[in-house]
Amino acid sequence: MAASGWAHSESPFHAGELAIQARLGVQNRMDKQGRRIIRDYLPEQHRQFFAQLPYVIVGTVDTASSPWASILVGQPGFLSSPSDRILQVAAKTLFGDPLANILTSGIDIGLLGIELHTRRRNRMNGTVTTIYPNGFEVQVGQSFGNCPQYIQARMFEMKDSDGILKPIHSFKALGEAERSMVAIADTFFIATAYQAESANAASGVDVSHRGGRPGFIRIDDEKTLTIPDFSGNNHFNTFGNLELNPRAGLLFIDFDRGNLLYLTGTAKVIWEGAEISSYPGAERLLRFQLKKGYCVEGSLPLRWSEPELSPFLA
């Protein structure tokens, strides 16, 4: 049986995460908590959780160092763990997903197992060790659970693929369709990375959930989004990565029609100023600058019910 907690002498957090925790006065507390709940293996509860999921959110970085957030879909059981150090993914990338051109043996990868209807989520990052014709295998680097804050509850329904190739729109500025999708969003996912040998086991790619009331993201112009950030678990995995590497990838899901919006660019954190107070409950802001993106129509074989907003947003 694997030992509980973090089994390494170095911190489970890298320099960027530690710097933010120190700035906000939570570093000592988070070090103790991190060593207790972050592991370099999958606990049995996480192994069972991943195995029951019909989808998983994925974060990777392309050869131009741009992060992308993606989604993989399969019948429950498509995620499996033959050991607590390995996660196997038996799924092909969706049509038009940037992951198709990134996935190769040896890359860093972040995985977010999230069950919207129960508001459960578990995070994992690691390294792709093997590519199969219908999937791949990941060596676990870090694994930990997340609280249910800001997750809008939705029931899902799996749809059969019609086999028709879907339209892909590439762009370097947000058009009307992309703006409309972002303007009504209550959920998105963000991929960030800090890949440095000096970070040891805390190095890698992270992908995370963000949620708010519909319309919580402000569209400043055709390339700029401003996003409020609310009280969280104080790990600062996403913001810690951005502290050292400003690149980020965003994924938006059209829960009604199955459209997917992939964005990559740069992001910075606004820590203080009057602008923050214009967003009720926000502790800081994230400003995203688009470099390029893709919108794929109807590629996701899942549809969801109307959301039940998170009680944390009340």
Order of alpha helices (4+ residues) and beta strands (2+ residues): alpha-alpha-alpha-beta-beta-beta-beta-beta-beta-beta-beta-beta-alpha-beta-beta-beta-beta-alpha-beta-beta-beta-beta
